[in-house]
């Protein structure tokens, strides 16, 4: 993760806009890679609350949330993309691990 380039908000908006126009997988992968640190951070924080869930499972599910965010995001200056990703990652994790969370 040290060598992964993080994009600032303006760069993310530009990449998202270009991805929406072209559906270029390389641009999508750049967006995904730029968010990996944030995804890992969210998963580790979530893991501290739910120790019975494997962090690797959380990361896989979180990536589904990230992909969902990329596809659904509309360039709206009111909502920052990183906040949108956080919403979708949490949503997907909660839905995926509903049984494990409710059992506590």
C-alpha positions as CSV (number, residue, x, y, z in Angstrom):
1,X,0.0,0.0,0.0
2,X,3.0,2.3,0.4
3,X,3.3,2.6,-3.4
4,X,-0.4,3.2,-4.1
5,X,-1.2,6.7,-5.2
6,X,-4.0,8.4,-3.4
7,X,-6.0,10.9,-5.4
8,X,-7.3,14.2,-4.0
9,X,-11.0,15.1,-4.4
10,X,-10.4,17.0,-7.7
11,X,-8.4,14.2,-9.2
12,X,-11.0,11.7,-8.1
13,X,-13.8,13.8,-9.7
14,X,-11.8,14.0,-12.9
15,X,-11.2,10.3,-13.0
16,X,-14.8,9.4,-12.2
17,X,-16.0,11.8,-14.9
18,X,-13.6,10.2,-17.4
19,X,-14.6,6.7,-16.4
20,X,-18.3,7.5,-16.8
21,X,-17.6,8.8,-20.3
22,X,-15.3,6.0,-21.5
23,X,-15.9,2.9,-19.2
24,X,-12.1,2.5,-19.3
25,X,-11.2,-0.3,-16.9
26,X,-7.7,1.2,-16.3
27,X,-9.3,4.4,-15.0
28,X,-11.7,2.4,-12.8
29,X,-8.7,0.4,-11.5
30,X,-6.9,3.7,-10.7
31,X,-9.9,4.9,-8.7
32,X,-10.1,1.5,-6.9
33,X,-6.4,1.5,-6.0
34,X,-6.5,5.1,-4.8
35,X,-9.2,4.1,-2.3
36,X,-7.5,0.9,-0.9
37,X,-6.0,2.6,2.2
38,X,-9.4,4.1,3.1
39,X,-11.1,0.7,2.5
40,X,-8.6,-1.1,4.7
41,X,-9.0,1.6,7.4
42,X,-12.8,1.2,7.4
43,X,-12.4,-2.6,7.6
44,X,-9.9,-2.6,10.5
45,X,-12.1,-0.2,12.4
46,X,-15.1,-2.4,11.8
47,X,-13.1,-5.5,12.8
48,X,-12.5,-3.9,16.2
49,X,-16.2,-3.9,16.8
50,X,-16.9,-7.3,15.4
51,X,-13.9,-9.5,16.2
52,X,-15.6,-12.7,14.9
53,X,-15.6,-11.5,11.3
54,X,-12.4,-12.0,9.3
55,X,-10.8,-8.9,8.1
56,X,-10.1,-10.4,4.7
57,X,-13.9,-11.1,4.3
58,X,-14.5,-7.5,5.3
59,X,-12.1,-6.2,2.6
60,X,-13.7,-8.4,-0.1
61,X,-17.2,-7.2,0.8
62,X,-15.9,-3.6,1.1
63,X,-14.6,-3.7,-2.4
64,X,-18.1,-4.6,-3.6
65,X,-19.2,-1.4,-1.9
66,X,-16.5,0.5,-3.5
67,X,-17.5,-0.8,-7.0
68,X,-21.1,0.1,-6.2
69,X,-20.1,3.6,-5.3
70,X,-18.1,4.0,-8.5
71,X,-21.0,2.9,-10.6
72,X,-23.7,4.9,-8.8
73,X,-21.9,8.1,-8.1
74,X,-23.1,11.2,-9.9
75,X,-20.8,14.2,-9.9
76,X,-22.6,16.2,-7.3
77,X,-20.5,18.8,-5.6
78,X,-22.6,18.4,-2.4
79,X,-21.4,14.9,-1.8
80,X,-17.7,14.1,-1.7
81,X,-16.8,10.8,-3.4
82,X,-15.0,9.5,-0.3
83,X,-18.0,10.0,1.8
84,X,-20.1,8.2,-0.8
85,X,-17.7,5.3,-0.8
86,X,-17.9,5.1,3.0
87,X,-21.7,5.0,2.9
88,X,-21.7,2.2,0.3
89,X,-19.0,0.2,2.1
90,X,-20.8,0.3,5.4
91,X,-24.1,-0.5,3.7
92,X,-22.8,-3.6,1.9
93,X,-20.9,-4.8,5.0
94,X,-24.1,-4.4,7.2
95,X,-26.1,-6.3,4.6
96,X,-23.6,-9.0,4.1
97,X,-22.9,-9.7,7.8
98,X,-26.4,-9.0,9.0
99,X,-26.7,-12.3,10.9
100,X,-23.4,-12.0,12.6
101,X,-24.1,-8.5,13.7
102,X,-27.6,-9.1,15.0
103,X,-26.5,-12.2,17.0
104,X,-24.4,-10.0,19.3
